[in-house]
């Protein structure tokens, strides 16, 4: 009897920094999640990226929709369209990088200032 095992490796990369604005301290984190193999579950994507400001999601990207979108109205109102276009290209690049070099995502990165 031969058992074939399939493993799905989820990679979580957390990049963060502490910000000080007008004497207030804020936290900004980017979370990148990549799966080594596609799964057939609704809402679970091969690659997902999101920005969090003070624990609230401010932007989102996934490998299915391929567009970085604002998750806070104030970001939608204050940032120009080319910001979102550049962000989309950046997230697509990170997705491709993790596809080509899956070992890069086997660690968590945290930066604090």
Secondary structure, 3 states (H helix, E strand, C coil): CCCCCCCCCEEEEEEEEEEEECCEEEEEEEEEEEECCCCCCCCCCCEEEEEEECCEEEEEEECCCCCCEECCHHHHHHCCHHHHHHHHHHHHHHHHHHHHCHHHHCCCCCCCC
